[in-house]
Amino acid sequence: MSASLQKILSIVTAAFLVMSPVASADPEFEIAPLDMSAIPGSFLHNPMAVLRWEPAGPNKRVSIVESEGVPGDQAISFMVRRKNIAQPWEPRIRAPFEVDISAGDEIDIYFWARASRLARGAETGRIGAVLGRKVPPYDTVMNEQVRPGPEWKMYKVSAVAERDFPASETDMGFDLGFEKQTIELGPYFAVKR
């Protein structure tokens, strides 16, 4: 991981201190100001372990950008050079979990996002928020699309696990290859209610 990406992840962490059919996105959800005490449930990951984030796939440029309006005023920017609708997980960014998910667990993922450059003719960007197994059979707790606009906003996606997902086999991430676009991501966290 580059030193510049490590730097933004560290800054985002500091700022942070302040395909399941039952998944649902709530694009109207917002928490302001961002405060960990406002998030109900127990964390599925260590939100401070930002060096475990893994940008992956071709067709991208990842950089650190100054971005007023997100906690910390800096973000990770993903410029997608070509849309890849057949494999929208290229490019993506993923992070591991540290807590097992059991059948019946209610999961919420909160994240800051915006589309700083839209595809030609588009009014919003397009992100896949995915939580699932990183080994066969690659099943998911959630695989939900969110359409961020050009302004920073906190989004929430929710799902109920239909089966067990051991932490050693599970990760969470954002698929970005749906459009030729630039997406900026700020702090994210996942909780089990």
C-alpha beads as a LAMMPS data file, in Angstrom:
LAMMPS data file: protein, C-alpha beads

193 atoms
191 bonds

1 atom types
1 bond types

-500.0 500.0 xlo xhi
-500.0 500.0 ylo yhi
-500.0 500.0 zlo zhi

Masses

1 110.0

Atoms # bond

1 1 1 0.000 0.000 0.000
2 1 1 1.373 3.405 -0.926
3 1 1 2.440 5.884 1.716
4 1 1 -0.129 8.381 0.428
5 1 1 -2.963 5.860 0.783
6 1 1 -1.726 4.988 4.278
7 1 1 -1.793 8.695 5.126
8 1 1 -5.400 9.207 4.003
9 1 1 -6.516 6.077 5.765
10 1 1 -4.887 7.336 8.955
11 1 1 -6.582 10.723 8.576
12 1 1 -9.944 9.121 7.871
13 1 1 -9.487 6.967 10.969
14 1 1 -8.789 10.009 13.110
15 1 1 -11.880 11.700 11.671
16 1 1 -13.875 8.593 12.405
17 1 1 -13.561 9.157 16.095
18 1 1 -15.914 11.898 15.979
19 1 1 -26.815 -10.292 -2.727
20 1 1 -29.441 -10.752 -0.064
21 1 1 -33.097 -10.141 -0.940
22 1 1 -33.676 -8.589 2.480
23 1 1 -31.029 -5.870 2.065
24 1 1 -32.225 -2.305 1.808
25 1 1 -30.519 1.008 1.195
26 1 1 -31.631 4.120 3.021
27 1 1 -30.221 7.036 0.996
28 1 1 -32.028 9.553 3.199
29 1 1 -30.207 8.391 6.343
30 1 1 -27.803 10.931 7.795
31 1 1 -26.025 11.404 11.096
32 1 1 -24.566 14.820 11.694
33 1 1 -22.250 15.354 13.363
34 1 1 -20.670 11.913 13.024
35 1 1 -20.277 10.397 16.453
36 1 1 -19.634 6.759 17.314
37 1 1 -22.189 6.953 20.139
38 1 1 -24.892 7.657 17.543
39 1 1 -24.379 4.247 15.929
40 1 1 -26.393 1.439 17.557
41 1 1 -24.941 -2.077 17.775
42 1 1 -21.521 -3.715 18.060
43 1 1 -18.750 -3.306 15.478
44 1 1 -17.990 -6.160 13.071
45 1 1 -14.523 -4.762 12.379
46 1 1 -11.903 -2.575 13.947
47 1 1 -12.614 0.856 12.456
48 1 1 -9.102 1.906 13.434
49 1 1 -7.406 -0.840 11.363
50 1 1 -7.466 1.203 8.179
51 1 1 -4.223 -0.271 6.853
52 1 1 -6.156 -3.475 6.210
53 1 1 -8.218 -1.795 3.472
54 1 1 -7.316 -3.321 0.106
55 1 1 -7.882 -1.452 -3.186
56 1 1 -8.061 -4.123 -5.903
57 1 1 -8.654 -4.614 -9.592
58 1 1 -7.525 -2.867 -12.752
59 1 1 -9.003 0.184 -14.425
60 1 1 -8.557 2.637 -11.542
61 1 1 -6.482 5.395 -10.080
62 1 1 -6.555 5.682 -6.292
63 1 1 -5.466 8.879 -4.604
64 1 1 -5.869 11.037 -1.526
65 1 1 -7.901 14.183 -2.020
66 1 1 -8.757 17.207 0.067
67 1 1 -12.532 17.195 0.311
68 1 1 -14.395 19.657 2.481
69 1 1 -17.611 18.277 3.903
70 1 1 -16.450 14.834 5.031
71 1 1 -15.067 14.177 8.529
72 1 1 -11.334 14.915 8.337
73 1 1 -11.698 16.918 5.095
74 1 1 -9.823 14.222 3.159
75 1 1 -10.998 11.109 1.351
76 1 1 -9.897 8.174 -0.752
77 1 1 -10.714 8.902 -4.387
78 1 1 -11.288 6.156 -6.967
79 1 1 -11.181 7.268 -10.573
80 1 1 -12.755 4.486 -12.653
81 1 1 -11.328 4.741 -16.171
82 1 1 -13.850 2.462 -17.933
83 1 1 -17.169 1.101 -16.829
84 1 1 -17.253 -2.664 -16.347
85 1 1 -20.912 -3.547 -15.901
86 1 1 -20.162 -7.272 -16.378
87 1 1 -17.700 -7.217 -13.442
88 1 1 -18.520 -4.133 -11.367
89 1 1 -16.257 -5.397 -8.582
90 1 1 -13.309 -4.275 -10.710
91 1 1 -12.214 -1.918 -9.243
92 1 1 -13.182 -2.218 -5.582
93 1 1 -11.940 -1.648 -2.067
94 1 1 -12.398 -4.341 0.581
95 1 1 -11.852 -4.668 4.322
96 1 1 -11.923 -7.774 6.532
97 1 1 -14.217 -8.410 9.479
98 1 1 -13.179 -9.567 12.937
99 1 1 -16.549 -10.822 14.219
100 1 1 -18.567 -13.785 12.951
101 1 1 -22.021 -13.149 11.525
102 1 1 -24.713 -15.657 12.480
103 1 1 -27.953 -16.485 10.695
104 1 1 -30.563 -13.978 11.793
105 1 1 -28.092 -11.199 12.670
106 1 1 -29.232 -7.731 11.631
107 1 1 -26.374 -5.834 9.978
108 1 1 -26.081 -2.094 9.271
109 1 1 -23.277 -0.475 7.282
110 1 1 -22.823 3.290 7.468
111 1 1 -20.486 5.112 5.105
112 1 1 -19.645 8.552 3.762
113 1 1 -19.574 8.863 -0.032
114 1 1 -19.917 11.266 -2.911
115 1 1 -19.470 11.215 -6.681
116 1 1 -16.931 13.930 -7.478
117 1 1 -17.100 13.196 -11.222
118 1 1 -20.166 11.677 -12.844
119 1 1 -20.468 9.561 -15.970
120 1 1 -21.579 11.531 -19.007
121 1 1 -25.292 12.291 -18.710
122 1 1 -25.579 10.816 -15.198
123 1 1 -27.051 12.661 -12.235
124 1 1 -25.551 10.326 -9.607
125 1 1 -22.666 7.933 -9.165
126 1 1 -23.100 4.206 -8.560
127 1 1 -21.554 2.104 -5.784
128 1 1 -22.173 -1.497 -4.781
129 1 1 -22.044 -1.964 -0.999
130 1 1 -21.268 -5.669 -0.575
131 1 1 -20.838 -7.819 2.502
132 1 1 -20.174 -11.487 1.861
133 1 1 -17.949 -14.484 1.640
134 1 1 -14.576 -13.959 -0.074
135 1 1 -14.272 -17.711 -0.757
136 1 1 -16.623 -20.074 -2.614
137 1 1 -19.597 -20.017 -2.810
138 1 1 -19.181 -16.183 -2.681
139 1 1 -22.663 -15.721 -1.223
140 1 1 -23.619 -12.411 0.363
141 1 1 -25.365 -10.948 3.349
142 1 1 -25.964 -7.821 1.265
143 1 1 -25.216 -6.555 -2.211
144 1 1 -26.913 -3.201 -2.394
145 1 1 -26.453 -0.356 -4.854
146 1 1 -26.266 3.219 -3.652
147 1 1 -26.299 6.267 -5.920
148 1 1 -24.333 9.104 -4.327
149 1 1 -24.607 12.644 -5.612
150 1 1 -21.870 15.267 -5.741
151 1 1 -22.370 16.340 -2.113
152 1 1 -20.981 14.421 0.869
153 1 1 -23.577 12.334 2.650
154 1 1 -23.637 9.428 5.064
155 1 1 -25.477 6.395 3.683
156 1 1 -26.863 3.359 5.455
157 1 1 -27.477 -0.125 4.042
158 1 1 -29.053 -2.918 6.070
159 1 1 -29.617 -6.651 5.793
160 1 1 -30.443 -9.754 7.792
161 1 1 -28.011 -12.685 7.427
162 1 1 -29.740 -15.786 6.086
163 1 1 -26.877 -18.090 7.163
164 1 1 -23.638 -18.024 9.161
165 1 1 -20.678 -16.048 7.795
166 1 1 -17.420 -16.730 9.706
167 1 1 -15.176 -13.662 10.023
168 1 1 -12.262 -15.604 8.480
169 1 1 -14.264 -16.010 5.254
170 1 1 -16.074 -12.673 5.155
171 1 1 -15.267 -9.124 4.127
172 1 1 -17.047 -5.934 3.225
173 1 1 -16.386 -3.525 0.454
174 1 1 -17.443 -1.144 -2.251
175 1 1 -17.677 -2.140 -5.922
176 1 1 -17.034 0.852 -8.169
177 1 1 -16.862 -0.370 -11.783
178 1 1 -20.493 0.329 -12.726
179 1 1 -19.665 3.625 -14.448
180 1 1 -16.780 5.712 -15.702
181 1 1 -16.841 7.878 -12.591
182 1 1 -14.847 9.215 -9.679
183 1 1 -16.106 8.168 -6.274
184 1 1 -14.776 9.524 -2.994
185 1 1 -15.163 7.484 0.181
186 1 1 -14.805 8.699 3.741
187 1 1 -15.243 6.813 7.033
188 1 1 -17.260 3.608 7.043
189 1 1 -18.304 1.206 9.739
190 1 1 -20.397 -1.955 10.009
191 1 1 -22.355 -3.021 13.063
192 1 1 -24.417 -5.958 14.230
193 1 1 -27.601 -4.926 16.041

Bonds

1 1 1 2
2 1 2 3
3 1 3 4
4 1 4 5
5 1 5 6
6 1 6 7
7 1 7 8
8 1 8 9
9 1 9 10
10 1 10 11
11 1 11 12
12 1 12 13
13 1 13 14
14 1 14 15
15 1 15 16
16 1 16 17
17 1 17 18
18 1 19 20
19 1 20 21
20 1 21 22
21 1 22 23
22 1 23 24
23 1 24 25
24 1 25 26
25 1 26 27
26 1 27 28
27 1 28 29
28 1 29 30
29 1 30 31
30 1 31 32
31 1 32 33
32 1 33 34
33 1 34 35
34 1 35 36
35 1 36 37
36 1 37 38
37 1 38 39
38 1 39 40
39 1 40 41
40 1 41 42
41 1 42 43
42 1 43 44
43 1 44 45
44 1 45 46
45 1 46 47
46 1 47 48
47 1 48 49
48 1 49 50
49 1 50 51
50 1 51 52
51 1 52 53
52 1 53 54
53 1 54 55
54 1 55 56
55 1 56 57
56 1 57 58
57 1 58 59
58 1 59 60
59 1 60 61
60 1 61 62
61 1 62 63
62 1 63 64
63 1 64 65
64 1 65 66
65 1 66 67
66 1 67 68
67 1 68 69
68 1 69 70
69 1 70 71
70 1 71 72
71 1 72 73
72 1 73 74
73 1 74 75
74 1 75 76
75 1 76 77
76 1 77 78
77 1 78 79
78 1 79 80
79 1 80 81
80 1 81 82
81 1 82 83
82 1 83 84
83 1 84 85
84 1 85 86
85 1 86 87
86 1 87 88
87 1 88 89
88 1 89 90
89 1 90 91
90 1 91 92
91 1 92 93
92 1 93 94
93 1 94 95
94 1 95 96
95 1 96 97
96 1 97 98
97 1 98 99
98 1 99 100
99 1 100 101
100 1 101 102
101 1 102 103
102 1 103 104
103 1 104 105
104 1 105 106
105 1 106 107
106 1 107 108
107 1 108 109
108 1 109 110
109 1 110 111
110 1 111 112
111 1 112 113
112 1 113 114
113 1 114 115
114 1 115 116
115 1 116 117
116 1 117 118
117 1 118 119
118 1 119 120
119 1 120 121
120 1 121 122
121 1 122 123
122 1 123 124
123 1 124 125
124 1 125 126
125 1 126 127
126 1 127 128
127 1 128 129
128 1 129 130
129 1 130 131
130 1 131 132
131 1 132 133
132 1 133 134
133 1 134 135
134 1 135 136
135 1 136 137
136 1 137 138
137 1 138 139
138 1 139 140
139 1 140 141
140 1 141 142
141 1 142 143
142 1 143 144
143 1 144 145
144 1 145 146
145 1 146 147
146 1 147 148
147 1 148 149
148 1 149 150
149 1 150 151
150 1 151 152
151 1 152 153
152 1 153 154
153 1 154 155
154 1 155 156
155 1 156 157
156 1 157 158
157 1 158 159
158 1 159 160
159 1 160 161
160 1 161 162
161 1 162 163
162 1 163 164
163 1 164 165
164 1 165 166
165 1 166 167
166 1 167 168
167 1 168 169
168 1 169 170
169 1 170 171
170 1 171 172
171 1 172 173
172 1 173 174
173 1 174 175
174 1 175 176
175 1 176 177
176 1 177 178
177 1 178 179
178 1 179 180
179 1 180 181
180 1 181 182
181 1 182 183
182 1 183 184
183 1 184 185
184 1 185 186
185 1 186 187
186 1 187 188
187 1 188 189
188 1 189 190
189 1 190 191
190 1 191 192
191 1 192 193
